Amino acid sequence: MLVTEVKSRSEAREFLLLPVRLYRETPQWIRPLDKDIENVFDSEKNKSFRDGECIRWILTDDQGKTIGRVAAFILKKTVNRGNDQPTGGMGFFECVENQEAAFLLFDTCKTWLKARGMEAMDGPINFGSREKWWGLLVEGFDQEPNYQCNYNFPYYRRFFEAYGFKTYFEQLTYVRGIMDPLAERLAYKASLIADNPDYVFRKLFKGELGQLPELIRQVYNKAWANRAENPELTLPQAKILVKQMKPILDLRLLWFGFYKNEPIAFFLSLPEVNQWFKYVDGSLSGLGLIKFIWAKLFRPNRKAFGILFGVVPEHQGTGADGALIMEARKVFQSGTLPYTHYEMNWIGDFNPKMIQVVEQVGGHVGKRHITYRKLFDETRPFRRHPILS
């Protein structure tokens, strides 16, 4: 077997096409967009290159057939953040069912990371933000992956754990039927501030679309920035986010809470785009674009995907979360929306408060991913991700 660094166009193509061959007989798998994968490794498209390094390899057998792939990376701003040792990352792992091949790929990542001063590696993770390509699927193989979420074979778990990776944290994807009942406690929470005119909970209006980036930025930074390695969201970044979402936005899925006209909470969802992208064969150009337009016209999207839910700290415990959900419920369960199923962006098991809220919404764990960590010196004590207070 031979490990080759991806440098040429043909090698990059092999990196892209290996999963297509591996999952050909797996109906649940949805091919990622080629550009989404390639942009991760493009220094002009991925801002992580400003503060990090990245490399990728393919693995071929004795006949020259590609049987595996993997990437390794370092983000200098996070190698020590919250860690007991300098920690790099590995991801985009795919491999035939051959432990020797898998271990060779893991060893390649380990050697590269150790040469750069790393003492551990997390994986499989992304060279970038946590909402994309993060974690190994260990539960929910019968369900289709959401956009930019990992789907993999069950035997991958055996490879990771046999190599010495240990669970750093679990990622829980909660699912529910749109018309399923909500916990009674949410109505009680909503009643706590029902008579307070300073609180308003409503969906976004069409004329307010230009304000969406700033509304997201304000709530996000107060609720999450600088917690669990989440950096602050800048206004330009928020504008890019909204621009990317704009072609598929459904204003009926965008809900905010306000206190004295200031945004203090959001509950933001989108149509789950993989339900359309599964028809385009990895491309949104040429024939792929025609297929996407066809799918939007003739294949109703029945799944909504929750991307952001949060309440700023000053208003947590007031009942704002319950009030926001109960108000949104009036539209979600009105029977006027096309969606029958709802999935929520993954929640780390280190975030019990958010898990409690989601369980009150009536969700149950439909998919489970694991973010693993491998200590290069296995005599050192292993610590899981700290619980958020």
C-alpha positions in Angstrom: 0.0 0.0 0.0 1.2 3.5 -0.8 0.2 6.8 0.8 0.4 9.8 -1.6 0.0 13.5 -0.7 -2.7 15.1 -2.8 -1.0 17.6 -5.1 -2.2 17.0 -8.7 -5.7 17.4 -10.2 -5.9 13.7 -10.7 -5.1 13.0 -7.1 -7.6 15.6 -5.9 -10.2 13.9 -8.2 -9.4 10.5 -6.6 -9.9 12.1 -3.2 -13.4 13.3 -4.3 -14.5 10.1 -6.0 -13.4 7.5 -3.5 -16.6 8.0 -1.4 -18.8 7.8 -4.5 -17.4 4.3 -5.2 -17.5 3.2 -1.6 -21.1 4.2 -0.9 -22.5 3.2 -4.3 -24.7 0.5 -2.7 -25.7 2.6 0.4 -29.0 4.4 -0.4 -28.9 6.6 2.7 -25.6 8.3 1.7 -25.9 11.6 -0.1 -23.0 12.8 -2.2 -21.6 16.1 -0.8 -21.1 18.9 -3.3 -17.7 18.6 -4.8 -17.0 22.3 -4.4 -17.8 22.1 -0.7 -15.1 19.5 -0.2 -12.6 21.3 -2.5 -13.1 24.6 -0.8 -11.9 23.2 2.5 -8.5 22.6 0.9 -8.4 25.8 -1.1 -6.3 28.5 0.7 -8.1 31.2 -1.2 -11.5 30.0 -0.1 -10.9 28.7 3.5 -9.9 31.4 5.9 -8.5 28.7 8.3 -5.3 28.8 6.2 -4.5 32.2 7.6 -3.8 30.6 10.9 -3.2 27.0 10.1 -1.8 24.2 8.0 -3.6 21.4 6.1 -2.5 18.4 4.1 -4.4 15.5 2.6 -3.5 12.0 1.3 -4.9 9.2 -0.7 -4.0 5.5 -0.1 -3.6 3.0 -3.0 -3.3 -0.7 -3.0 -0.7 -2.8 -4.8 -2.7 -2.5 -8.0 -2.8 1.3 -7.8 -6.5 1.4 -6.8 -7.5 4.1 -4.3 -8.7 2.4 -1.1 -8.5 5.3 1.4 -8.1 9.0 2.0 -7.6 11.3 5.0 -6.6 14.9 5.9 -4.7 16.4 8.8 -4.6 20.0 10.0 -3.5 22.4 12.6 -5.3 25.6 13.7 -2.8 27.5 15.7 -5.5 29.5 17.6 -7.1 26.3 18.9 -4.2 23.9 19.5 -4.0 24.9 23.1 -7.4 26.3 23.8 -9.1 24.2 26.4 -6.6 21.4 25.9 -4.1 19.8 28.3 -1.7 19.4 25.3 -1.2 20.8 21.8 -3.9 19.2 19.7 -4.3 19.0 16.0 -7.0 17.4 13.9 -7.7 14.8 11.3 -10.8 14.2 9.1 -12.3 13.4 5.7 -11.4 9.8 6.5 -12.7 7.2 4.1 -11.4 3.6 3.8 -12.3 0.1 2.7 -12.9 -2.4 5.4 -9.2 -3.1 6.1 -7.8 -2.2 9.5 -4.2 -2.2 8.2 -5.1 0.4 5.6 -7.0 2.5 8.2 -4.1 2.4 10.7 -1.7 3.4 7.9 -3.8 6.5 7.3 -4.0 7.3 11.1 -0.2 6.8 11.4 0.3 9.2 8.5 -1.7 11.9 10.3 0.0 11.3 13.6 3.5 11.5 12.1 2.7 14.8 10.4 1.1 16.3 13.5 3.9 15.2 15.8 6.5 16.8 13.5 4.7 20.1 14.1 4.7 19.8 17.9 1.2 18.3 18.4 0.7 15.7 21.2 -2.8 14.7 20.3 -5.3 14.7 17.4 -9.1 15.0 17.3 -11.1 13.4 14.6 -12.8 13.1 12.4 -13.2 16.9 12.4 -13.1 19.7 9.9 -10.4 22.2 8.9 -12.7 25.0 10.0 -15.9 25.5 12.0 -17.7 22.8 14.0 -20.9 23.0 12.1 -19.4 21.2 9.1 -18.0 17.7 8.7 -17.6 17.1 12.4 -17.7 13.8 14.2 -18.0 10.1 13.3 -21.5 8.7 12.8 -22.1 5.9 15.3 -25.9 5.8 15.4 -28.5 6.7 12.8 -27.2 4.8 9.8 -30.7 4.3 8.5 -31.2 8.0 8.0 -29.9 10.4 5.4 -27.2 12.9 6.4 -28.0 16.6 6.6 -26.0 19.1 4.6 -22.3 19.1 5.3 -22.7 16.4 8.0 -20.7 13.2 8.1 -22.1 9.9 7.0 -19.9 6.8 7.3 -19.8 3.0 7.5 -20.4 1.5 11.0 -17.0 -0.3 10.8 -15.2 3.0 11.0 -15.9 3.1 14.7 -14.1 -0.1 15.2 -11.0 1.3 13.4 -10.9 4.5 15.5 -11.3 2.8 18.8 -8.9 0.0 18.0 -6.3 2.6 17.1 -6.7 4.2 20.5 -9.0 7.1 19.9 -11.3 7.8 22.9 -14.5 9.7 23.0 -13.9 13.4 23.6 -17.6 14.3 23.3 -20.7 13.0 21.7 -22.8 15.0 19.2 -26.5 14.5 19.5 -28.9 15.2 16.6 -32.4 15.5 17.8 -35.3 14.7 15.5 -39.1 15.0 15.8 -42.3 15.1 13.8 -43.5 18.6 13.1 -47.0 17.8 14.6 -45.6 15.9 17.6 -46.7 17.4 20.9 -44.5 19.8 22.9 -43.7 19.4 26.6 -46.2 21.1 28.9 -43.4 22.9 30.6 -42.8 25.1 27.6 -46.3 26.5 27.9 -45.6 27.2 31.6 -42.4 29.0 30.7 -44.2 31.1 28.1 -46.8 32.1 30.7 -44.1 33.6 32.9 -43.6 36.5 30.6 -46.9 36.5 28.6 -48.1 39.7 30.3 -44.8 41.6 30.0 -45.2 44.0 27.0 -41.4 44.5 26.8 -41.1 40.9 25.3 -42.1 40.3 21.7 -41.6 36.9 19.9 -42.3 36.8 16.2 -41.2 35.6 12.8 -39.1 37.8 10.6 -41.0 39.9 8.0 -39.9 40.2 4.4 -39.0 43.8 4.7 -36.6 43.0 7.6 -34.4 40.6 5.6 -31.7 43.2 5.3 -31.5 43.3 9.1 -31.1 39.6 9.4 -27.2 39.6 9.5 -27.1 42.1 12.4 -29.8 40.3 14.3 -28.0 37.0 14.1 -24.7 38.6 15.0 -26.1 40.3 18.1 -27.7 37.2 19.6 -25.0 34.8 18.5 -22.2 36.8 20.1 -24.0 37.3 23.4 -25.2 33.7 23.6 -22.2 31.7 22.3 -19.1 33.7 21.4 -16.0 32.7 23.3 -17.7 29.6 24.7 -16.6 26.1 23.7 -14.1 27.5 21.2 -16.7 29.6 19.4 -15.2 32.8 18.1 -17.2 36.0 17.7 -19.2 36.4 14.6 -18.4 39.6 12.7 -21.0 41.5 10.6 -19.2 40.7 7.3 -19.3 37.0 8.3 -23.0 37.2 9.2 -23.7 38.8 5.8 -21.9 36.0 4.0 -23.9 33.5 6.0 -27.2 35.1 5.1 -26.2 35.4 1.4 -25.5 31.7 1.3 -28.8 30.9 2.9 -30.9 33.4 0.8 -31.7 31.1 -2.1 -33.5 28.6 0.2 -34.8 30.9 3.0 -38.3 30.3 4.2 -39.2 33.4 6.3 -41.8 31.3 8.2 -38.9 29.4 9.8 -37.0 32.5 11.1 -38.1 33.5 14.6 -36.7 36.1 17.0 -37.3 37.2 20.6 -37.0 40.9 21.4 -36.8 42.8 24.7 -37.5 46.5 24.4 -36.9 46.1 20.7 -33.5 44.6 21.2 -32.9 41.0 19.9 -32.4 38.6 22.8 -33.2 35.2 21.3 -33.4 33.3 18.0 -34.9 30.1 16.6 -33.7 29.8 13.0 -34.4 27.0 10.7 -34.1 26.2 7.0 -35.4 23.7 4.5 -32.9 20.8 4.7 -31.0 21.3 1.4 -29.6 17.8 1.1 -33.2 16.8 0.3 -32.6 18.6 -3.0 -28.8 18.2 -3.3 -29.2 14.4 -3.4 -30.4 14.7 -7.0 -27.4 16.8 -8.4 -24.5 14.3 -8.3 -22.2 16.6 -6.5 -22.4 19.6 -8.7 -24.5 22.8 -8.8 -23.3 23.8 -12.2 -24.5 22.8 -15.7 -26.7 19.8 -15.6 -26.4 19.7 -11.8 -28.1 23.2 -11.6 -30.9 22.0 -13.8 -31.4 19.0 -11.6 -31.5 21.3 -8.5 -34.1 23.6 -10.0 -36.1 20.5 -11.1 -35.9 19.1 -7.6 -37.1 22.3 -6.0 -40.1 22.4 -8.4 -41.1 18.8 -8.3 -39.7 17.2 -5.1 -41.3 18.9 -2.1 -38.9 19.2 0.8 -40.5 17.6 3.8 -37.6 18.2 6.3 -36.8 21.4 8.1 -33.4 21.8 9.8 -32.8 23.9 12.9 -29.5 25.8 12.6 -29.5 28.1 15.5 -31.4 28.4 18.8 -30.3 30.5 21.8 -31.2 33.0 24.4 -28.7 35.7 25.6 -27.5 35.1 29.2 -29.3 38.0 30.7 -32.7 36.6 29.6 -32.1 32.9 30.3 -34.4 31.6 33.0 -37.1 34.2 32.3 -39.2 31.8 30.1 -38.0 33.4 26.9 -37.1 30.1 25.4 -40.5 28.6 26.0 -42.3 31.8 24.8 -40.2 31.8 21.5 -41.0 28.1 20.8 -44.7 28.4 21.7 -45.1 31.4 19.4 -43.3 29.6 16.5 -45.5 26.5 17.2 -48.5 28.5 15.9 -47.0 28.5 12.5 -45.1 25.3 12.5 -48.2 23.3 13.4 -50.7 25.4 11.5 -50.8 22.8 8.7 -49.8 25.4 6.1 -46.1 24.4 5.9 -44.8 21.6 3.7 -42.6 20.1 6.4 -43.4 16.9 8.2 -40.1 16.2 9.9 -37.7 18.4 11.9 -34.0 17.9 12.7 -31.9 20.1 14.9 -28.2 21.0 14.5 -26.1 18.7 16.7 -25.7 19.5 20.3 -22.6 18.4 22.3 -23.2 16.2 25.3 -21.2 18.9 27.2 -24.2 21.3 26.9 -26.8 19.9 29.2 -28.9 23.1 29.3 -29.5 23.0 25.6 -30.2 19.3 25.7 -32.9 20.0 28.3 -34.5 22.6 26.1 -34.5 20.4 23.0 -36.0 17.5 25.0 -38.8 19.8 26.1 -39.4 20.6 22.4 -40.1 16.9 22.1 -37.1 15.7 20.2 -35.3 12.4 20.6 -31.8 11.4 19.5 -32.0 10.2 15.9 -28.3 10.4 15.1 -25.2 10.3 17.2 -21.7 11.3 16.2 -18.5 11.1 18.3 -15.6 13.5 18.2 -12.7 11.3 19.2 -9.3 12.3 20.7 -6.1 10.3 20.4 -3.3 11.1 22.9 0.1 10.3 21.4 1.4 9.5 24.8 -1.2 7.1 26.1 0.2 7.1 29.6 -1.1 10.6 30.1 -4.5 11.0 31.7 -7.4 11.4 29.3 -10.0 14.1 29.9 -13.3 14.6 28.1 -14.6 17.9 26.9 -15.6 20.0 30.0 -19.3 20.5 30.7 -20.6 24.0 30.0 -22.0 25.8 33.0 
